Amino acid sequence: MTEAPRTDLRDLVRKRRAKLNLTLRELASRCVDPQDPEAGPKWTHTTIGNLESKTIKAPDLPRLRALAKGLDLPLRLVQEAAGVQYMGIETAWSDDGETRTLVHHYWELSPEDRSKVQALMEAWGSLGRRDSAP
């Protein structure tokens, strides 16, 4: 049985654009990479429409930054959605929200294995906090 493709980025864009009440053209004009604003918009209204309705090639980092800017969302949310949709990589966060890891098909792991991932993040996170303490 073939698993249905994930649509996390598609869904994020569609829902956020609706929430902001933006047309495809309005969103496209807002999608400027903050690290290279002189280059202008990185997305066309047609490509955003295709992203919302069918499969497109995975966007690169400048295009993800521009999309995050256009949607007024943190880059990490857009990256996480793209990671799931295009690579099957899911982000797992520590309970304190300070540490994250990317895990291939995290939600397909057993609850016991997900707990092990969480414990590993907690251990690594506490090491980092301990190392940076004065």
C-alpha positions in Angstrom: 0.0 0.0 0.0 1.4 3.4 -1.0 1.4 6.1 1.6 -0.4 9.3 0.6 2.1 12.2 0.0 2.3 14.8 2.8 1.0 18.3 2.0 2.2 20.2 5.1 3.7 23.2 3.2 0.8 23.3 0.8 -1.7 23.3 3.7 0.3 25.9 5.7 0.4 28.3 2.7 -3.3 27.8 1.8 -4.5 28.3 5.4 -2.2 31.2 6.2 -3.0 33.0 3.0 -6.7 32.7 3.7 -6.2 33.9 7.3 -4.3 37.0 6.0 -7.0 37.4 3.3 -4.4 37.7 0.5 -4.8 37.0 -3.2 -2.1 34.9 -4.9 -0.7 38.1 -6.5 -0.6 39.9 -3.1 1.2 37.1 -1.5 3.7 36.7 -4.3 4.5 40.4 -4.1 5.3 40.0 -0.4 7.6 37.0 -0.9 10.9 38.8 -0.9 14.0 37.1 0.7 14.9 39.4 3.6 18.6 38.5 3.0 18.4 39.7 -0.6 15.5 42.3 -0.9 17.0 43.9 -4.0 16.3 40.7 -5.9 12.5 41.3 -5.6 9.9 38.6 -5.1 11.1 35.0 -5.2 7.6 33.6 -6.0 5.1 34.2 -8.8 1.4 34.0 -8.2 1.3 31.0 -10.6 3.9 29.1 -8.6 2.1 29.8 -5.3 -1.2 28.6 -6.9 0.6 25.5 -8.1 2.0 24.9 -4.6 -1.5 25.1 -3.2 -3.0 22.8 -5.7 -0.4 20.3 -6.9 3.1 19.2 -6.5 6.0 21.5 -7.4 9.8 21.1 -7.0 11.0 21.6 -3.5 11.8 25.3 -2.9 15.4 26.3 -1.9 16.3 28.2 1.2 16.0 31.7 -0.3 12.5 30.9 -1.6 11.5 29.5 1.8 12.8 32.6 3.5 10.8 34.7 1.1 7.7 32.6 1.6 8.0 32.9 5.4 8.3 36.7 5.0 5.3 36.8 2.7 3.2 34.7 5.1 4.5 36.7 8.1 5.6 33.4 9.8 8.8 32.3 11.5 11.2 30.7 9.0 11.4 27.5 11.1 7.7 26.8 10.6 8.0 27.0 6.8 11.2 24.9 6.9 9.5 22.3 9.0 6.5 22.1 6.7 8.8 21.8 3.7 10.9 19.2 5.4 7.9 17.0 6.0 6.3 17.5 2.6 9.4 17.1 0.5 11.7 14.9 2.5 9.6 13.0 5.1 11.6 14.7 7.9 9.6 15.8 11.0 10.8 18.1 13.7 10.6 16.9 17.3 10.9 19.6 20.0 12.1 19.1 23.6 9.5 19.7 26.3 11.1 23.1 27.2 11.0 24.2 23.5 14.8 24.9 23.6 16.0 21.9 21.6 14.8 20.4 18.3 15.8 17.5 16.1 14.8 16.4 12.7 13.6 12.8 12.6 12.7 10.8 9.5 9.0 9.8 9.9 8.9 10.7 13.7 5.2 10.1 14.1 5.5 6.6 12.7 7.9 5.7 15.5 6.4 3.8 18.5 5.5 5.9 21.6 8.5 4.2 23.3 10.9 5.2 20.5 9.5 8.8 20.5 10.2 8.9 24.2 13.8 7.9 23.6 14.2 10.7 21.1 12.7 13.2 23.7 15.1 11.9 26.4 18.1 12.2 24.0 17.1 15.8 23.3 16.7 16.6 27.0 20.1 15.2 27.7 21.8 17.1 24.8 19.9 20.3 25.7 21.0 20.2 29.3 24.6 19.6 28.2 24.5 22.8 26.1 22.9 24.8 28.9 25.5 23.5 31.3 28.4 24.3 28.9 27.3 27.9 28.5 26.7 28.6 32.1 29.1 31.2 33.7 
